[in-house]
Amino acid sequence: MSEITVFTARRIITMDESLPDATAIAVRGDRIVEVGTLESLQPWLRHHEHVVDDRFADQVMIAGLIDPHIHPSLMAILLNCDWLPPEPWDLPSGRVDAPEGKDEFLARVGDLHTSKPANEPLVIFGYHAQYHGWIERNDLDAISTERPVVLWQRSFHEVRANTAALEWLDAAEGASWDPHIDLESGRMYESGMVWALRTLNPHLLGNGQYKSALGDVSTLIHRGGITSMCDAGFGIGGYDQDYDTYDAVLGQQKTPFRTYLMPQIAAAKGRWKSDTLEQLEAWAAERGNGRISFIKAAKILADGAFIAQLMVLGEPGYIDGHQGAWLTEPERLVHLMQPFWEAGYDLHIHCNGDIGVGASLDAVETLLHAHPRVDHRTTLHHFGISTQAQIRRIKALGVEISANGYYLYQFGDRFADEWLGTERASQMTRLGAAERAGVSVSLHSDLPMGPAAPLLAAQACATRRTRGGVVMGEPERLSLDTALRSITIDAAYQLRLDHEIGSLAAGKLADVTVLADDPYAVGADAVADIAVIATIVGGEVYPLA
């Protein structure tokens, strides 16, 4: 029997309501033996060999932070692009500053063009019309008519291309059947963007670039203090390529976090067609190791992207009158979900607009009537715009919410001005109402949509303070306690992993995040400023540089 290691701290926040606070935690192997104090642990310590590790005696421990919705493959793709986002980012390669306005943005694109070898495709991530102006094919042709120039919109769901890039992406063929490819403007969005991926993915992920970039993604995840994350849409980059690369980079015992894989149904159906469920299960059964696991859950896509404002809205719609887009038309949602629902999978639905939320709830209600299930844990992801009536319906149907903790923080001010108006923009990610109704809430980054920083997500939703310093929709604040639960035990619950992770208690996995200060002591306004000192995963310590 292995030796017990006792970690001490000035405070241990267990996220377990039966024993909320402690100062010592005993670990044997990868499991917790007991949580308490050095004195209360004595019955164990008197009978077993043990060591006391007090390197974190002056720090604060909390149950390992969880991000239940990350896209490692998408972030790896984008790390191989040049970045010109509307907000600063700290990437492994260094800090990226944000250009302001159309002139500065296009000037920066021009600088990148002149710095690259001739005719090498230039792919830039981060373009956003509300920050950088409306840019189309002719603007990019003014920079170059020979080099392919692609602007990847800040949401990932859209690209803008010059003439040379449209030829490179074979856009004319796609436009013959896809209404989301506009050759005149050079705009390719949603399904049109997926068409562009046929060319972009091999260009950006070949020659060992995928493994290298995925290593950088791992660095970002660890930096956020995350001990478990879920790829909520696994398979987007191709099942075999993604898994083999994940296994090589994220599946190692030295990886400082656990990876859980949630298949995306549309990608699975593209691979396995009519017998998708059976083929997917057989494929997954042959894979998975100690650091990578498949969960019995599936990802569904309803309406379009929030950041690109392609979500489907009810009246009064968008201020400028444009329309959102469906990724799965409402009449197809039940058909897509039903086999997985009947097989006992938990369904996680990407939906952003109030019409998208409503269509998702309609589908769940139809399935509940046709094939009743207890404790189905269906979760709505992102949850951009909703109504109070939908909160009540979510509660009645037993549905959960996993919200993007970055939407309001980065985009609240701008989206009020041009697209949504003040009322709906200030009430995006309507989580205070969900908390009051007793609906389970988790927070995610949707990396690359937001940084893998759970403490930032918790602070943003507990304060509803934007990057510009404006408090929007104060009644929709989460309490600090619920915000911290949303990145620990409630996130684990929605992934049906709360028996293993999310809180610190005897028998559970020894996954801990070590912080420089106490979130409850510093308060909601300063949670994101707390430094992450280390993570502990399965009893192994992984310090941050």
N, C-alpha and C positions, 0 to 999 in steps of 0.2 A: 504494500500500500504506500503510495507516494506521500511525501512530506507536505504538510500544510504550510501555506504562506499566508501571513496576516498582513494586510495593507492597512495603514492607519491614515487618517486625515482629520483636519479640524472639524469638518462636517461631511457626512455622507448623506446625500439626498437620494433615498431609495426609490421614490415614486411608487412605493407600496404603502397603502393607507393603514395597514395593520402595524407597521413599524416605519414611520416616515423618516426618522433621523437616526443616524448612528455615527460612530467615530472609528469603527474597525470592521473589516470584512475578511473572513477566512476563506481561502480558496485551496482546493485540492484538485490537481489536474486542470480541467477546463471548467469545473463547476464550483459554485458557491457552497461552502459547508455551513456557514452561519454568518449573520450580520448582527452587529451590536456594538459592544465596547470591549476593550481588553479584559475587563472584569467579567462581563457576561459570557465571553467566549471560553472562560477557564475550564468548564467541563470537557470541552473538546481538547483544549491545549494540554491539560494534565495527562491525557491518555494517548496523545499522538506527538510524534516528532514534528517540530514546527520552527519556522523562522519568522521574525517580525521585520517587515520592510517598511521603514518609516520615511522613505524618500519624499513622500507626498504628505507628510504630517502637517505642513503649513498650508496645504491646498484644500480644495473642495472637490469631492467626487460626486458624480451624478450618474444614474443609470445610463448606459451607453446610448448616445444620440442616434436616432434613426431617421433616414431620409427614405420615405416609401415610394418615391417616384423620381428616378434619375435615368438619363439615357447616356450611358458611357460611350456607346458606339457613335452617337451623334456628336458628342463633345469631341471625340477623337477625330472625327471628320473635320470639325470646325477648327481644331487646333492646328491643322495643316493648311488653313487659310490665313490670309492677312486679316487683321481685325481693325475695324473703325466703328465701334459701337457707340450708342448715344450716351453711355455712362462709362466711367473708368472701370477697368477690371485689373485684378492682380493675377496674372497667369504665371505658370512656371517659368516662362521665357522672360518675364518682367512685366512691369506695369504698362497698361495700354490706356492712353488718354483719349478723351472723347472730342471729336470735332463738332462744332456748332454751326448749323446753317448750311445751305446748299453750296455756297461759294467755297467755304472752307472744306467741306466734305469732298467736292469734286477736285479741289486743289490737292488734297491728300491722295485721292485716287490717281491723279496725274503724277504725283511724286512717286507712287509705287510703280506706275507704268514705266517711268524713265529709269527706275532702279533695277528692273528685271531684264533678263536676257530676251532678245528679240523674239516675238511671237509666242513665247511661253504663256499659257493661259493665266490670267490674273483673276483669282477668286477671292472676294472680300466679304467677310461676315460683319453684320451689324447695321446695315442700312435701315433707316426708319424714316418714313415720309414726314412725320410730325416733328422730327428733329433736324432732318437733312433736306427737306423740300421734296417736291415730286420730281423724280428722276426717271427718265424713260430711255428707250433705245437711242434716240437721236443725241441725247446728252452724253451717252457713253461712246457713240460713234465719233463725237467731237474729240474724244481723248485718243481713240484708235479705231481705225477701220480694218486693221490687219490682225491685231492681237485679240483673242477672245477675252472679254471683260465681263465678269459675272458679279453682281451684287447680291449677296445672300441676305435676305431680310432678317431683321433681328429676331423674328419668331421661328426661323428655320422653315416655315411653311411656304415660302415664296422666294423667287429669284427674279432679278431684272438683268437683261442681257443686251449686249450690243449685237450688231449684225453678224460679226465674226463668231460670237459666242452662240447665237441661234443656230448657225450652221454646225458648229462643233457639237452642240447638244441635240442635233437632228430634230429641231423644234418643229419644222414644217410638217414632218410625218406625224408627230404627236398632235399637232393642231388639226389634222384632218379628222380626228375623232374626239379630241378632248376640248371642251369649251373653256377650260381653265388655262389655255395657252393663247395669248394674244400676240401675234407676230408683229403687228404694227407698233405696239408700245414696248415689246420685248419682255412682257410680264408673263411669268409661268408660276402658278400658285396651286396649292393643295395637290390634286392629282397631276397637274402639270409639273409641279416641282418634283413629284415622284418620277415622272418621265425623265426629268433632267438628271436625277440621281443615277440613271443607267450609265451616264458618262462621267459625272462628278465623282462617284464613289471609287471607281478604279484609279482615276487620276490622283485622288487625295489619299488613298489608303494602300497603294501599291509600294513595292520596293522596301518593305519593312516599316513603312511609315505608320501603319496601324498599331503595331506593337509599341513603337516608341511613343506615339501620342497617347495610347491607353495607359502607359506608365505615368505620363503627366496627369491624366485624369485621376489616377490613383492618388497622386500627390495632393490634388485639390480636395478629394474626398477626405483624406486623412487630415488635412489642414483644418477642415471644418469640425473635427472632433467626432466624426461619424464612425460608429462601430458596426452598423448594419445598413445596407442600402438595397433597394429593389429596382431592378431594371424593369420599369412598368411599360413594357412594349417590346420585349425581347424578340429578335428576329427581323427587325427593320432592315438591318444591313445584310441579311442572309443568314439562315440558321447555322449552317456549318462554319462559315467564315467567322461569324460572331462568337460562336461557342469555342472554337479552337483557339481564337485569339484571347478570349476571356480566360480560358483555362491556362494558357501559357503565362498570362500576366497577372490576373486577379485570383487565380486558383492556387497560388503558392502559399505554403504555410506561413511565410513571412509577410503576406499581405495583411495590412493592419485593419481590415474590416471584413465582414461577411457580405457576400453577394447573393441575393435571391432573384430568381428569374421568373418573370410573369409573361408568358407568350402573348403576342399581339395576334388576334384572330385573323385579321385581314391578311397579314403577312403569312400566317400559317396556311390559310386557304390558297394563297398564291403558290405555295410550295406543294401542298398535298391535295388540293382540289376537294372532291366530294367526300372522301373518308378522312377529313382533316383530323378530327378528334382522335381516332384510333392510331393514325400514323404519328401524330404529334406525341401521344403518350408513349408509344413504342420507342420513338427517337429519344425522348427525354429520359426514359428508364435506363438507357445505356450510358447516361452522362450524369455529371454531378460529382463533386468531391467535398472534402471537409469545409472548404471556403466558399464553394458555389453550390447552391441548391435550387431546385425547381419547387415552386409552390403551386398548390392546386387552385389557381386563379387565372383569369384571362382578361385581356385588355380589349375594349371596344372603343371605336372612334365614332362620335356622333357628329357634332357640328365643328366648324372651322376654328382657326386660331384666335386667341384673345389679343396677343400683342400686335398681330397684323390686322386686327379688327375684321376678321372673317367669320366671327361667331354669328349665329342666327338670332336676331333680336325681334321681339314683338313690338307692338306699337309703343312709342312713336318712331321706332327704328333709329337709324343713324341721322345725325344732324345734316350731313351732306347728301343723304338719300341713297348711299350705296347699299348693296345687299351683301349679306354673308353667304357662306357656302356650306353645304353638307358634305361630310366625309362618308357618312352612311345615311341615306335617306330614311326618314322616320318609318316608312312602311317596310324597310328591310331590317330594322334593328332587331325585332323579335326573331325573325328567321335566322339571323346571324348568331344571336345569343342562345337560342333554345337548346341546341345539343349540349352546350357546355352547362347551361342551367340544370338540365335534367340529369347530367352526370355529376352534379354536386359541386361544380366549380363556383368560386366566388367571382363575381363579375365586377370589373372596375371600368367605369365609363368616362371617357374624355368628353366633357361637355362644358361649354363656355358661356353661351348666351341663354337667356331665359326660355327661348323656344327650344334650344338644345336640351336644357334641363327638363323642360316639360315633356319632350319626346322621349327622353330617357326614362322618366318616371312612368309614362304611359306604357312603355315596354315592360318595365318591372311589374307593373300592376297586371298586365295581360299574362305574364308568365306565372305570377302568384296565383291567379285564378285557375289557369290551366294545369299547373303542376305545383301545388303548395309546398313551400319549404320553410322550416323553422331555422332561425339564425343564419340567414343567407349572406349577410355582410356585404351586400352590394354597395359599392362606394362610387360616388360622383367625384371625378377628379377635375381640378382647376377651379371650377365653380366661380366663373367671372361675374356674370350678371344673373340675378335671381329675383324672386318676389317673396314677400312675407307669406303669401298663400302656399308657395312651394316649400317653404320651411315646414309648415304644418303637414303638408303631404309627405315630405321626406320622413318626418317622424312617424306618421301613420303607417307607412310602408316598410319601416324598419331599415331604411337606407342610411348610409354614413356619408360624410363629406371629407375629402382630402383636398385642401385648398392650396393654391400657389401662394406662398407667403411673400412673394416679391412683387406681385401685380400692383397693389396699391402703392407700395413704397416707391417704385420707379416710375409708374405710368399714371398715377391718379391725377396729378395736376394737368398733364397734357391732354389726357383723354376727356376731361371735363370740357376743355376749351373748344375742341373741334368735332368730336364724334359722339359723345354720350350726353353732354350736359351735366350740370352740377349734381342733381339728385342721384342719378344712376351711377355716375362715376364715384361719388362719395360713399355709395353703399355697395360697391363691388366687394367680392369676397365677404358676403353677409354672414359673419361668424358669431357675432354677439347674439343674434337671434337664434342661431343654431345651439349655442351654449344654453341659452335660456329655455329652449325647448327640450333639452336633454339629448341632443343628437351628438353622436361621437364625431370628433373633429381631429384630423391630423393635418400637418403642414409639410409641404414638400418643396423642392427647388425646381424640379423639372429641368435640371441641368441638361442643356446649356441655356434654358430660358432664364434661370436665375442662378446665382452662385450657390455652391454646395455649402451652405452656412446656416445650419438649423437655428443657431442663436439669433441671427439676423431675422430669420422668418418669425421666430417667436416674438422678438421685440417689435417688428413691424405690425404684427396682428394684435399685440397687446397695447400698442400706442396709437396705431393708425396714423402715424406721422410719415409723410412722404419724404423722399430725398430732398425736396425743396423746403422742408420744415413745416409744411401745412398739415394740420390734423383734419382728416376727412372722415365724416360719419362716426363721430365719437361713440354713439350708442352701439355700434357694431364692434367695439373692442372686445377681445377676449380677456378674461382675467389672466393674470400672470401664471397662476397655477394651471389653468387649462392650457395656456400656450405652451408651458413646459411639458405637460402631459401629451400634447399633440406631437411632440418630437421624441417621445419616449414610449410610454406604455400604451397610449391610444393609437399611435402609429403601429405598434406591434399587434394590437388587437385587430386592426383592420387587415393586416396581413395574415391573420390567424396564427401568429407566432408569440402571443402574449404568455404562453406557458413556458417559453424558452428565454425570451429577451424582453426588454422594455422596462423592467424593474429589477431591483436587487433583493433576492430572497433565497433561502436555502433551496438547493437543488437546481436553480436556474444557471444558465451559462454565465460565466464570470466576465461580463462585458461592461466596461466602465469608461466614462470620459472624465478626465482630470482637468479641473478649471482653476484659474488663478484666484477666482473670487466666487462669492455666493450669489447666484441670480436673485434670490429672495431678498438679500441684504442690499444689493445695489439698486434694485427696482427695475421696472420695465424699461425705463428710458436709457438704461446703460447696459442691458444684457448683452447686446452685440459687441460691446467693447471688452468683454471678458476674454482674456487670452486662454487658448487651449494649450495645456501643458503636455498632455500625453493621452493616449488611449490604452486601455487594457482589453484585450480580446482573448477569451478563453484562458484567462490568467496570465497571458504574456503581455509584457509592457512594451509599448511602441511610443517612445518619446517623439515630440515634434522638434524639428531642428530649430 
